[in-house]
């Protein structure tokens, strides 16, 4: 049963109208007419201000309720009728708030905030449900909304400015492609490329449409000024709210960026948006830069940052899309997947370009002309005088323009994207991984300068704690490497790894934990995707490069790093009120010995096997992780001063790949024994120093203070830690951990292999399948020989004769034992702790 709508003065209980017959339309009009007449009467007779304001607010509220519950097909016939009083009231609201109107001496009838906001709600609702009837009507509505968008926060309320933005978005979302199959509106994607919200979805009314295609108008030269003005207005609104600090509205900032995304998607072509790229991208980059320094307010809103990232990527994807810039790059259409464009001269190139042109492009010679300037290249030129005019809002996408734009964009992205990889909000990281994946898949050639930086960001996100982030990142990398991306050669990957290795000690020892962890995760992911063959060829084949690689990791893990780290970390770790307690605990820990349940032939080793692990105690107290003495290998006791267990596990993963790559490389180019000899030399040096001490009958105190003996002892402890991780890397447990981390992608490896081989991709993708030691190599005895070499050095009596208490061995005189520092005792204890872990491991 269908009930009649109530009158404007009665209760607002409405019933959905589902038919559009004459009777129903008559009922709808009978209900709309009183609302519209009352709104017009308020404008014509503003005598009783108090009563008028109350009546206006009530009428606007009731009209909004009616419009929200009425179907679009019943409102469309009366669209003009309802729009007229709403636009008049909007004019009055803007005029009464604008400071410019006040200066002219004409003060219009004031429209208070509740009335103005109610009118905007009604306007948004009818724009959302009804399509505009003509181009003139759209221009009129845009002019009215533009006047409202120009109001400042001091002139209008937050809700009023938000209502203006939402009305503009409703107008844009109602614009759909027309029924003309040859119209240029078919080129437009219609919705934002990285939209993940239902807010962008609008019903498609196929029964009626305006005579003129409004989408085609938006991308024309005639609309360029209006499009640029609205881009500027929306960016200004978002920027203004950020500058207002805690007074700014995060919701209005988000609404402005959302609306800008819709505007960009509806304009949708590189020709129409290319002129505005510098300003839009610079402003987006400014938003992201400001958000790095803010922890609250509109600028720090995670929703706003997410929308900014997606909006920036969508704009770049449209303007710098490879297919739209082929002519400027000098790349034939059929060579899009080739790293070096084909030089073959053929008329087929010209034919292929014609096939990719929209149908109306051939008809509109005033807009575009395709000429074949040579047999090998096609250059897209505009024959329109407006495009050649300096005042025209369009650009010719020549190679110089593309190169300069790419460099500029790379500088802006490089200053923001790497920092966003470690943003605490998962929502921001999800938006970032979607944006990077879209840029790599659509703008790989045009944005060649930024490609390696974007890949590095993806490598960080591959190791993300959130599966929603890491899985998408892995799929993006798989697809990028899989679909014929031949320019990513081994030299470029090696360059990435080299650059990361060089700056790794600096970021680990001198940066904040998130930055250090980001760089370490990036290195781990790149090494894994590079594959064992690349690591062997570029970093392990030469003894010099292998030693340099391990030296860098030694610096990151060294005991000397207890003096490094950020000041904030030091202050938070040692409160000023009780800082001395931490120091006393550390000094006493070196001489605190417990009995061991490990039985063996070496008394010294049994004494130290259960010495409390300083690092694990600190980790347990700060992170709530219980200490597990049986966990092998484990974080060394000194590393907690530099970073968390998570940072150590990432650095340890790098070392595990070093050992695993020598055994996973099917060519057997480098022997594992050559790699372990590098850290074993530190142990051998320690043994040699102790033997010299015995030969000269030198006291421990004299030996420790002489020369660099203390440094040798600390290097030996770090070397044992490195050997633990290298050997553990070849275990099944370690290989399984890598599989769990890097094989979250839904793309099956069996599906990847034939596609990779058919596209002649290198071992970057295939390497995900071959990170495993063959059974033949496991049975060869080489690993056993390496284990034997390590045990031989571990169990040297010189290592275990080092004093582990202030009471030195009985054969020394008491006078020689006096003055032995606790630093020496503590270093020895750490060395024995690491050695015990290794004995457990290789046993």
Buried (B, 14 or more C-beta within 10 A) or exposed (E): EEEEBBEBEEEBEBBEBEEBEEEBBEBBBEBBEBBBEBBBBBBEEBEEEEEBBEBBBBBBBBBBBBBBBBBBBBBBBBBEEBBEBBBBBBBBBBBBBBEEBBEEEEEBBBBBBBBBBBBBBBBBBBBBBBBBBEBEBBBBBBEBBBBBBBBEBEBBBBBBBBBBBBBBBBBBBBBBBBEBEEBBBBBBBBBBBBBEEEEBEBEEBEEEBBEBBBBBBBBBBEBBEBBBBBBBBBBBBBBBBBEBEEEBBBBBBBBBBBBBBBBBBBBBBBBBBBBBBBEBBBBBBBBBBBBBEBEEBBBBBBBBBBBBBBBBBBBBBBBBBBEBBBBBBBBBBBBBBBEEBEEEEEEEBBEBBEEEEBEBBEEBEEBBBBEEEEEBBBBBBBBBEBBEEEEBBBBBBBEEBBBEBBEBBBEBBBEBBBBBBBBEBBBBBBBBBBBBBBBBBBBBBBBBBBBBBBBBBBBBBBBBEBEEBBBBBBBBBBBBBBBBBBBBEBEEBBEBBEEBBEEBBEBBBEBBBBBBBBBBBBBBBBBBBBBBBBBBBBBBBEEEBBBBBBBBBBBBBBBBBBEBBBEEBEEEBBEEEEEEEEEEBBBEBBBEBEEBEBEBEEEBBBBBBBBBBBBBBBBBEEEEEEBEBEEBBBBBBBBBBBBBBBBBBBBBBBBBBBBBBBBBBEEEBBBBBBBBBBBBBBBBBBBEBBEEBEEEEBBBBEBBBEEEBBEBBBBBBBBBBBBBBBBBBBBEEBBEBBEEBBBBBEBEBEEBBEBBEEBEBBBBBBBBBBBBBEEEBEEEEBBEEBBEBBBEBBBBEBBBBBBBBBEBEEEBEEEBBEEBBBBBBBBBBBBBBBBBBBBBBBE
